[in-house]
């Protein structure tokens, strides 16, 4: 079986500062794979390196067996990869409806009405807010919009960067529930970067631990949840 995403020996830099150190990582079709680690470990950098900014200086990035290491970002996205970035980055002056249309247009989709129905069924709150400017939404609604906009390209691989950041626990659970539903219903493949390691590992089929830009541990979500060193570093008190 060809992996949806495969990183082999990937290193990347910001100027002279090395951010990723020979990272090996695989995401197989239909999996939710999570990447956990402390702030500054390189989690978001890994996501951005997959998208071509920063560019991998060493190693290879494959998407469905095709080398995308040196492709321009817009061509990487056109291969069926979508990203919901950290900090949401929605278009604050555009309405919810307009934000969603941008997601389809950027990927060159022509089945916009059907895609709209799918994402609005997943996030009914957005249907209620369709004519409202994105910048006036609550934090949770903005996160729903960021994910829905990414889904408007109907990706085969969804990169989710810190979807629960800054959200109330109830809203965060709703977001994780939507991700699980998508995966179970459509088989969508997801690479998830998440500060809330407890929720992420409960959701994920497999996980990797990133420390100072290097993978130090890997296993199923359940295996990593049971590891004492993972519990001590990332879980103690987090799910109280």
C-alpha positions, 0 to 999 in steps of 0.5 A: 500500500502506497502511503498518502504522505511519506517523509524520509530524512527530512531536514529544514531550516529557518536561515541558519537555524535547523528546525527539523532533523532527519524526520521520518514519518508516514501517513497511510490512506484513511488514517488520522496521524497526530504529531505531538510535542512541546511549543517550539518542537517543530510541529508547525514547521513540519506542516509548512515544510510539507507545503513547501515553505520552508523548503526541505533542505535534505530528504524526500517528501512523497505524496501518494508515491509522487515526489513533491519535495521541490514542487511550488506550494500551489502545485502541492495543494492542487495534488489534493492536499489542504491545510487548515493552518494554526491561527485560523487565518480566515478572511475576516472581511469576507462572509462565511459563504465567501470564505467557503467559496474561496476554498473551492476556487483555490483548488479549481473545484467546479462542484461548489454547491455539493461541497457547500452542502457537505461542509454545512451539514458537518458544521450547521453553525456555519449555515446559520452564520453564512452571511456574517463576516468571518471576523465577527465569529467566535473563536470556535466558529472561526476554527470551524470555518477554517476547517470547512474552507479547507474541506471545500477543496475535497482533499485526499489529505487534510493537514490540521494545525492546532485546531483546538488552540484557544478554544473552550473544552466543549468547543474543542470536543466538537471540533475533534468530533467533526474530524472523527466523523469525517474520517469514519464517514469518508475515509479522509486522511488527516495529519494533525498537529495538536497541543492537546496531546490527550485528545489528539492521541485518543482521536488518532490511529497513530502518533509521533512525538517530536522533540527539538525537531526530531522524532523520538517516539512513535506508536498507536494512539493507545500505545503512546497514551500508555507510555509513562514518559509521554504521560509525564511530559504531555498528559499529566493534568491535561485531561482533568 
